[in-house]
Amino acid sequence: MYRIKSGDVFHNRNMKNVQKTIGEIKKKLHNSIDVADRVIVKNGVEVAFVYLKSITDNLIFSEALFEPISNFERKLTFEDIKQLVKANDVLTIKPDEVIENVLKGAVVIFLSDSEKILSVDILKYNTRIPSEPPTSPVIMGPREGFTEDFKTNITLLRRRFHSDQLVFESLFVGSATKTQVIISYLDGVVDKRIVKEVKKRLKAIEIDGVVDSYYLMTLLTNRPNSILKQTGSSEKPDIVAAKMLEGRVAIIVDNSPIVLTVPFVFLEDLQNSNDYYTNYTYSTLLRFIRIVAIFIAVMGPGVYIALQLFHYNILPLKYLITIADSTQQVPFTPFIEILFISLLFQVLYEVSLRLPAYLGLATSVVGALILGDTGVKAGLISPPSVIVVAIAKIALYTIPEQSAQVTILQYIFLLIGASLGLLGLIGGMIYFLNYANSVENFGTPYLAPFSPFILSDNKDGIFKVPIDKMRSMPKSFKNNERDRINEDS
């Protein structure tokens, strides 16, 4: 943090020292081109304004500060200035807080005949209007999402909690960016030990800058080197609000539309906001489909290559003949073929993400159809391999929040299947489940409420019951346990 010592700049200030003071402030800010200053003289008193014109509202500065002070008839005092700009956020600050306030979008005001310093907050910058997040579309339900402005995000949460239980606490992370991080929770619902631990971990972070909330994800985990996601994230206020009602802590990062939540369990990504805006039986069916899809995404290519290399005798004869006919002209080994197709799909996915929207769709369609069909006709790849990899890649995105982790596991189990067969795959799955069962963050097991099995929490697990049956708070993680629905209702 920049500091201006009172003895260096603000001592015994008079009219001839005002310009010196402005010069010192500009020097501390490296004479950046957006540092602005205005000086007026009223009845022998020199009034100076210093601010960053790039992030302050110049119209408010002119109409609410500069003009009223310029038109004041009597000799100016700080009390007069406070009265003139009373509609704005006016604070009396210390000398070593000048630079910090200017960088936050405030206008700093000082007089030639006084040691006091005023700060008026007129921060303004363009922000995005809340809209439906591209990562979380819904068929029914709220369609607004968080934006990059933390004040807007606080408002979106405040609108959902008309209660004095809602708490927002602020701190700054990053030696260069000094990014504002907001910790939000429901007092009386959250376990204060979790709040205390979140604050402790955030304050312990020593980093030069935080550009997005994802910078904090691994820094908030017990096992930062794990491939498993251990922090929840969402762009939708209704999802975050629902998690806070269960006793979680939300972490809002300025300049990021992604709000983090802790504690986190795998079940959260298995759930979808549409599940709560549709029939509960249909939601249960969809969750079963997601579980099957994730299993296919992780194990599908590995199982296919294991059957083709080591266990072809257990395949039905007609299917075995079909595979043999389609692969006899392929010059690559089955493992190289599957790996090549998987990498091709991954390249197409990366290209479609980074190209403009009107080109990305065309590229993905052309790549999938033309390259796949041409590759089969040229004898470089076989139709069964294309189908297996395509199904695995499509199934992967039934739970898009877990796509990164599932993609890594997909390649790991592909290697295991190609080298050790079905027994290796079974052993690998047992090892992975045992590893996932050992992961915990903020005292919460990653696989809860399945392991350990918690019956009451499974009312909103793979099976989903009507909302009037979910009366108690989740027991998968620490919170102030209470009934969510009155027994008499």
HELIX and SHEET records of a PDB file:
HELIX    1   1 SER A    6  VAL A    9  1                                   4    
HELIX    2   2 MET A   15  LYS A   28  1                                  14    
HELIX    3   3 ASN A   58  ILE A   60  1                                   3    
HELIX    4   4 PHE A   61  PHE A   66  3                                   6    
HELIX    5   5 GLU A   67  SER A   70  1                                   4    
HELIX    6   6 PHE A   78  LEU A   84  1                                   7    
HELIX    7   7 PRO A   95  GLU A   97  5                                   3    
HELIX    8   8 VAL A   98  LEU A  103  1                                   6    
HELIX    9   9 PHE A  150  ARG A  158  1                                   9    
HELIX   10  10 LYS A  192  LYS A  203  1                                  12    
HELIX   11  11 TYR A  214  MET A  217  1                                   4    
HELIX   12  12 THR A  218  LEU A  220  5                                   3    
HELIX   13  13 PRO A  237  LEU A  245  1                                   9    
HELIX   14  14 LEU A  267  LEU A  270  1                                   4    
HELIX   15  15 SER A  273  TYR A  277  5                                   5    
HELIX   16  16 TYR A  280  LEU A  309  1                                  30    
HELIX   17  17 TYR A  312  ILE A  314  5                                   3    
HELIX   18  18 LEU A  317  THR A  327  1                                  11    
HELIX   19  19 PRO A  334  ARG A  354  1                                  21    
HELIX   20  20 ALA A  357  VAL A  366  1                                  10    
HELIX   21  21 GLY A  367  LEU A  371  3                                   5    
HELIX   22  22 GLY A  372  LYS A  377  1                                   6    
HELIX   23  23 PRO A  383  LEU A  396  1                                  14    
HELIX   24  24 PRO A  400  GLN A  402  5                                   3    
HELIX   25  25 SER A  403  SER A  438  1                                  36    
HELIX   26  26 SER A  456  LYS A  459  5                                   4    
HELIX   27  27 ILE A  467  LYS A  469  5                                   3    
SHEET    1   A 5 VAL A  35  LYS A  42  0                                        
SHEET    2   A 5 VAL A  45  LEU A  52 -1                                        
SHEET    3   A 5 ALA A 106  LEU A 111 -1                                        
SHEET    4   A 5 ILE A 117  ASP A 121 -1                                        
SHEET    5   A 5 ASP A  89  ILE A  93 -1                                        
SHEET    1   B 5 LEU A 166  VAL A 173  0                                        
SHEET    2   B 5 THR A 179  LEU A 186 -1                                        
SHEET    3   B 5 VAL A 249  VAL A 253 -1                                        
SHEET    4   B 5 VAL A 259  VAL A 262 -1                                        
SHEET    5   B 5 GLY A 232  SER A 234 -1                                        
SHEET    1   C 2 GLU A 440  ASN A 441  0                                        
SHEET    2   C 2 THR A 444  PRO A 445 -1                                        
END                                                                             
